[in-house]
Amino acid sequence: MMPRKNTIIAYIAIVFVCAEVLLMLLSWSLAATQTEGVHSLLSSEGLRWFFGQYTDVLLRPEFIWLILASMAGGMMWRSDILGRGGINYRRAFALRVSLAIFVILLLLCMLLVLVPHAVLLSSTGQLWPSPFSRALVPLSSLLVIITSAFYGLVSRNFVSLVNVCESLIWGIEKAAPLIFLYVLGLHFYESLCYVFF
């Protein structure tokens, strides 16, 4: 028997699939009645869009952000940097080391942004929008991953680099239902936009 969370995920997925099928039928019937501004998903043009743009629809920064955030979450959870196992001398020392590493990495990031003519500022010297603002989620994920990895290694929650890699993969495994729903939900949204806008 599936756990309750997986059952909810499955029901949401079924709702997205049924909504996509209903949208196809609705778009076809509205286009058949020559409703203004409606594109049919079941026409030759609509089918070309549906299959030809499937990958392009998913090529969004948010998709990569979701994967990176899940890797960072897996690393935080498996390293136990949040202190679920209590604090002893080794964990307190590991916390100080990881905090020092976090501060050093944060200072390096600030040097790339706050000094005059910084590398990650826009061509006009603005912080938003800039390469830094576009890389904010990846940079944050990288900071969390590196800090948590050092904490896990120093506290001996990770005994090798293999454990570090397993934690990154574990985060993606735990986020797999969200990635699945993201793919279905985003494609339904884009189909809706194609039909009516």
N, C-alpha and C positions, 0 to 999 in steps of 0.2 A: 504494500500500500504506500502511495506517495505521501511524503510529508505535506502538511497543510500549506506551507509556503509554495511548494511546487504546484500544488493544485490551483492556487490562486493565480500563479504565473500562467499555467495552462489555460485557465478560463479567460484571462486577459488576452492571451494570444489568439484564442478562438474568436473572441469579440473583434479583434483587429482583422482577422481573416474574413469573418462574416461581413464586417463593415466594408471591406475592400470589394467583396463580391457584390454586395448591395449597391455600392457606388458604381460599379461597372454596369449593372443592370439599369440603374437610375440614369446614368449618363447616356446609355444607349436609347432608352425610352424618351428622354428629353430631347436628344439630338434627332430622333425619328419624328418628333412633333415640331421640329425646326425651332426650338426655343433659342432665343437670341443669346449668344455668348457662351454656349455650353459645348464642350468638346467631348465626344464619345470615346471612352476607353476601349470599346469593342470595334471601332473603325480601324481601317488600315493605318491611318496616322496615329491613332491612340495606341494600337498594339506596338507600332514601331517605337513610340515614346516609352511605353511601359517596359519593354524588354531592352531597348537600346540605352535607356537612361538609368537603369536599375543601379549600376555601379556608381554612376555620376551623382545620383541622389545621396548615396552614402558618403561621398567624399567631402566630409565636413570636419572642421576642427573639433567639434563637440564629440565626434566618434572617437578620435584619438585621445581627447581629454578623458573620456570615460575609461578607456583602457589604461591610461597612465595613472589616473586616480585609483583604479582598482588595484594596480600593482603597488602603489604607495600604501593603500589601506591594508593589503595583504602583508606587506613588510612591517607596518606598524603593529598589526595584530600578532603576527608570529614572533616578532622580536620581543614582545611584551614591554615595549617602551612606556606604555600607559600604566604599568605597574599592577596588573591584575594579580600577579603572584606574590605581592608584598615586597617590602624593601629590606634587603640585607646589605652587608658591607660591599659585596661584589657589585650588586645592582646600583648602589649609591655611587660607587666609583664609575661604573659604566654610564650612569646618568650624567655625571660631571664631564666625562670625556665626550659624550655625544653632544652635550650642551656647548662645549668649547668648539667642537667641529661645526655645529650649527651656526654659531656666532661668526666663525671664520668664513664659512660659505656665504652667510648673509652679508658680511662686509665686502666680500668679493663681488657679489651681485650689486651692491650699492655703488661700488667703484665703477661698474659698467654703466651706471645710470646717473649718478649724482655729480660727478666731476664735469667741468666744462668740456664741451665737445665729446661727451661720452659716446661709446660705441653703440649702445642700444637705444639711443634717442632717435627720434625721427630726423629727417634732413633739415627740418626747421627748428630743431632743438626741443620739441615737445615730447612729453612723456606719454601722452594719450592722443591719438593713436601712434604707436611706434613699434619697433621690433620687440621692445621689452613688454609692451602690453599684450602683443600677440603670443609671447612666450611665457606669460605669467603662470598659466596652469602647468605647462611642462616644467618650468623652473621650480615651482612649488613642489611638484611631485618628486622631482630630482632631489630637492633638499630633504624631503621627508624620507625618501628611500635611502640616501647616503647616511643620514643621521640615525635612522632606525637600524640600518645594517651594522654600523659601528657599535651601537648599543647592544645589539644581539650578539656580536662577536666578543665584545669585552665582557659582557655578563654571562657568557657561555650558554646563552639560549640557542645560539648558532655555534656548532662545533667546527664547521667548515664552510667554504664558499658555496658548496653544493646546497647547504641549507638556505643560504641567501637566495640562490636562484629558485629553489623550491618555494620560498615565500612569495616571490614575485609571481610565479605560476599559480600558486594557491589563491592569490588575490584575484587573478583573472578568472579562475574556476568559480570562485564565490560570486563574481559579478556577471558570470555568463548569462543568467536569466535576464538581467537588466540589459545586457548587450542584445540579446535576442528580442526583447520587447522594444528596444530602441530601433532596431532594424525594421520591425513590423510597423511600429507607430510612425516612424519617419516616412516610410514609403506610403502609408495611408494618407498622411498629411500632404505629401507632395502630389499624390493622385488627386486629392481633393482640390488642390490649387490648380492642377492642370485642367480639371473638368470645369471649374467655375470661374477661373480668373485668367 
